[in-house]
Amino acid sequence: MSTVSTVDDDLWSAIGDPTRRRMLDLLLADGGGTATTLAAHLPVTRQAVAKHLVVLDRAGLVRSTPVGREKRYHVDEAQLARAVAQLAAVGATWDARLHRIKSLAEAIQRTASAHDERE
């Protein structure tokens, strides 16, 4: 099985949104937060934050605990570590691909140079 096929598309779809990434940053920096506290730091409504939190929760990136009428969210560090590991694996795969492309381009260049010298 290739490394790229092990990537969790739902996880990366959740992380792909800049507002959700900012929310994860805020939750990590503050040790947690509610939709209300997050909305105070973001250019979106509390309702939009709540919808983003649902996406992050479905992807397993955050966990919630009830606190009064709201939920307090914390980043699931194990799932975040899994995302980081997936990103590193994808990066390594692309590094290897780019290295192969570079090697092919250099071989083509050497062949072209050798041909030009013979002419």
PLY file of the C-alpha trace (Angstrom):
ply
format ascii 1.0
element vertex 119
property float x
property float y
property float z
element edge 118
property int vertex1
property int vertex2
end_header
0.00 0.00 0.00
1.42 3.40 -0.93
1.93 6.12 1.64
-0.42 8.51 -0.12
-3.33 6.05 0.06
-3.09 6.01 3.86
-4.01 9.71 4.03
-7.34 10.34 5.72
-9.27 12.58 3.32
-11.81 13.66 5.97
-8.99 14.70 8.28
-7.27 16.74 5.58
-10.53 18.25 4.41
-11.09 19.47 7.97
-7.57 20.88 8.25
-7.71 22.34 4.75
-9.88 25.26 5.81
-7.89 28.30 7.06
-10.52 29.21 9.67
-10.41 25.69 11.14
-6.60 25.77 11.22
-6.77 29.09 13.08
-9.29 27.56 15.48
-6.92 24.66 16.18
-4.12 27.17 16.82
-6.31 29.09 19.27
-7.43 25.93 21.06
-3.84 24.74 21.40
-2.61 28.14 22.61
-5.42 28.62 25.11
-5.74 25.00 26.25
-9.31 24.85 24.96
-12.29 27.07 24.33
-15.95 27.41 23.45
-17.58 28.55 20.24
-18.13 31.93 21.92
-14.51 32.38 23.01
-13.24 31.29 19.61
-15.61 33.63 17.75
-14.17 36.56 19.71
-10.83 35.92 17.98
-12.11 35.17 14.48
-13.75 37.19 11.71
-16.76 34.84 11.63
-19.93 34.49 13.69
-20.35 32.20 16.66
-22.72 30.09 14.54
-20.04 29.70 11.84
-17.51 28.72 14.52
-19.96 26.12 15.85
-20.29 24.62 12.35
-16.51 24.51 11.95
-16.23 22.80 15.34
-18.64 20.09 14.15
-16.35 19.40 11.18
-13.27 19.28 13.43
-15.12 17.00 15.85
-16.18 14.60 13.06
-12.55 14.42 11.92
-11.53 13.62 15.49
-9.36 16.70 15.82
-11.29 18.14 18.76
-13.20 16.67 21.69
-15.87 18.47 23.64
-17.13 18.45 27.20
-20.35 20.14 28.29
-19.86 23.28 30.38
-23.18 24.87 31.27
-25.05 25.72 28.09
-21.94 25.44 25.91
-19.35 22.85 25.03
-15.68 23.34 25.81
-13.43 22.05 23.04
-9.90 20.69 23.31
-7.59 19.52 20.54
-7.21 15.74 20.39
-3.42 15.69 20.37
-3.23 12.05 19.26
-5.30 12.80 16.15
-3.28 15.95 15.49
-0.08 13.88 15.76
-1.60 11.44 13.25
-2.23 14.36 10.88
1.36 15.55 11.27
2.64 12.03 10.56
0.48 11.81 7.44
1.76 15.17 6.24
5.35 14.05 6.78
4.69 10.83 4.84
3.10 12.72 1.95
6.03 15.15 1.98
8.53 12.29 1.86
6.65 10.69 -1.03
6.70 13.93 -3.00
10.38 14.53 -2.18
11.18 11.10 -3.66
9.07 11.81 -6.75
10.73 15.18 -7.30
14.17 13.60 -6.87
13.30 11.05 -9.59
12.07 13.84 -11.89
15.27 15.80 -11.28
17.37 12.72 -12.06
15.46 12.16 -15.30
15.84 15.81 -16.30
19.59 15.68 -15.61
19.93 12.48 -17.67
18.05 14.11 -20.56
20.28 17.17 -20.28
23.44 15.03 -20.32
22.17 13.15 -23.39
21.33 16.40 -25.16
24.73 17.88 -24.31
26.55 14.76 -25.53
24.54 14.88 -28.77
25.35 18.58 -29.27
29.09 17.89 -28.79
29.03 15.20 -31.49
27.50 17.54 -34.05
0 1
1 2
2 3
3 4
4 5
5 6
6 7
7 8
8 9
9 10
10 11
11 12
12 13
13 14
14 15
15 16
16 17
17 18
18 19
19 20
20 21
21 22
22 23
23 24
24 25
25 26
26 27
27 28
28 29
29 30
30 31
31 32
32 33
33 34
34 35
35 36
36 37
37 38
38 39
39 40
40 41
41 42
42 43
43 44
44 45
45 46
46 47
47 48
48 49
49 50
50 51
51 52
52 53
53 54
54 55
55 56
56 57
57 58
58 59
59 60
60 61
61 62
62 63
63 64
64 65
65 66
66 67
67 68
68 69
69 70
70 71
71 72
72 73
73 74
74 75
75 76
76 77
77 78
78 79
79 80
80 81
81 82
82 83
83 84
84 85
85 86
86 87
87 88
88 89
89 90
90 91
91 92
92 93
93 94
94 95
95 96
96 97
97 98
98 99
99 100
100 101
101 102
102 103
103 104
104 105
105 106
106 107
107 108
108 109
109 110
110 111
111 112
112 113
113 114
114 115
115 116
116 117
117 118
